Amino acid sequence: MTPQTLTIDADTGNLPAADHLLHALAAELDLPDVVFGCTHLVRDDRPRVVVSLALPSGPLVSTVEERLTAQGHQVTRGIPDAVGRAVLYPGSALLTGTLTVTDVLARSAIDRVTVLGTPHPPASHTRLVTNGHVRPRWTADGELVLTAMPAAGGVLVPFEVPDPTPCCADH
């Protein structure tokens, strides 16, 4: 089934707020686990983060669109770009704790894992400490790719951390 995508512009100013919105919408709308929910940065005269929901085609698309519009959300069909950051995706709830790269790929919709600064993929037995925050990105080629980085103890961690320190926080 070909998914249909809706973009929701809730005038969100940052990624954590957009993540929260996606989780709230998924719970409120009781979305199935096959839905992809992504964030997209909009860089126009009003920079913001919009979210998209890729839903299985059929009546669910119209139902979700109607409910979101009734709540006052600005909803459009389609996506703003092809390279969103995935927050909701099949298997995302299973990516907790420490997993091997093989586990990550087998349990989720992630197509591959890359390691920042290296040309080669990690070994399949390499451990990834998820910190409960795994945010892969869509590539222009349509692959869902998780970028990781080396951490102490010979493990990997996702490049995006759950609670980043704001720039210039120490002064």
Solvent accessible surface area in square Angstrom, and as a share of the most:
residue,aa,sasa,rsa
1,M,190,0.85
2,T,98,0.57
3,P,75,0.47
4,Q,70,0.31
5,T,28,0.16
6,L,0,0.00
7,T,12,0.07
8,I,0,0.00
9,D,18,0.09
10,A,37,0.28
11,D,93,0.48
12,T,15,0.09
13,G,64,0.62
14,N,79,0.41
15,L,47,0.23
16,P,87,0.55
17,A,43,0.33
18,A,0,0.00
19,D,11,0.06
20,H,134,0.60
21,L,28,0.14
22,L,0,0.00
23,H,87,0.39
24,A,39,0.31
25,L,4,0.02
26,A,22,0.17
27,A,80,0.62
28,E,87,0.39
29,L,10,0.05
30,D,124,0.64
31,L,20,0.10
32,P,57,0.36
33,D,125,0.65
34,V,86,0.50
35,V,5,0.03
36,F,43,0.18
37,G,0,0.00
38,C,7,0.04
39,T,3,0.02
40,H,8,0.04
41,L,81,0.40
42,V,28,0.16
43,R,192,0.70
44,D,70,0.36
45,D,144,0.74
46,R,106,0.39
47,P,101,0.64
48,R,34,0.13
49,V,6,0.03
50,V,6,0.03
51,V,1,0.00
52,S,4,0.03
53,L,0,0.00
54,A,18,0.14
55,L,1,0.00
56,P,36,0.23
57,S,32,0.21
58,G,39,0.37
59,P,117,0.74
60,L,50,0.25
61,V,4,0.02
62,S,49,0.31
63,T,63,0.37
64,V,2,0.01
65,E,41,0.18
66,E,118,0.53
67,R,101,0.37
68,L,0,0.00
69,T,79,0.46
70,A,92,0.71
71,Q,81,0.36
72,G,68,0.65
73,H,40,0.18
74,Q,108,0.48
75,V,25,0.14
76,T,74,0.43
77,R,128,0.47
78,G,34,0.33
79,I,88,0.44
80,P,65,0.41
81,D,49,0.25
82,A,62,0.48
83,V,73,0.42
84,G,2,0.02
85,R,3,0.01
86,A,0,0.00
87,V,2,0.01
88,L,22,0.11
89,Y,7,0.03
90,P,38,0.24
91,G,18,0.18
92,S,33,0.21
93,A,90,0.70
94,L,103,0.51
95,L,3,0.02
96,T,83,0.48
97,G,44,0.43
98,T,68,0.40
99,L,13,0.06
100,T,40,0.23
101,V,8,0.05
102,T,68,0.40
103,D,44,0.23
104,V,1,0.00
105,L,63,0.32
106,A,84,0.65
107,R,106,0.39
108,S,17,0.11
109,A,30,0.23
110,I,6,0.03
111,D,75,0.39
112,R,99,0.36
113,V,5,0.03
114,T,38,0.22
115,V,14,0.08
116,L,90,0.45
117,G,82,0.79
118,T,66,0.38
119,P,119,0.75
120,H,133,0.60
121,P,103,0.65
122,P,24,0.15
123,A,50,0.39
124,S,69,0.44
125,H,140,0.62
126,T,27,0.16
127,R,119,0.43
128,L,1,0.00
129,V,43,0.25
130,T,0,0.00
131,N,84,0.43
132,G,53,0.51
133,H,19,0.08
134,V,7,0.04
135,R,33,0.12
136,P,1,0.00
137,R,119,0.43
138,W,62,0.22
139,T,37,0.22
140,A,90,0.70
141,D,131,0.68
142,G,46,0.44
143,E,58,0.26
144,L,0,0.00
145,V,13,0.07
146,L,2,0.01
147,T,47,0.27
148,A,0,0.00
149,M,54,0.24
150,P,91,0.57
151,A,36,0.28
152,A,100,0.77
153,G,69,0.66
154,G,68,0.65
155,V,15,0.09
156,L,12,0.06
157,V,23,0.13
158,P,4,0.02
159,F,106,0.44
160,E,44,0.20
161,V,58,0.33
162,P,54,0.34
163,D,127,0.66
164,P,83,0.52
165,T,111,0.64
166,P,97,0.61
167,C,118,0.71
168,C,73,0.44
169,A,62,0.48
170,D,127,0.66
171,H,172,0.77
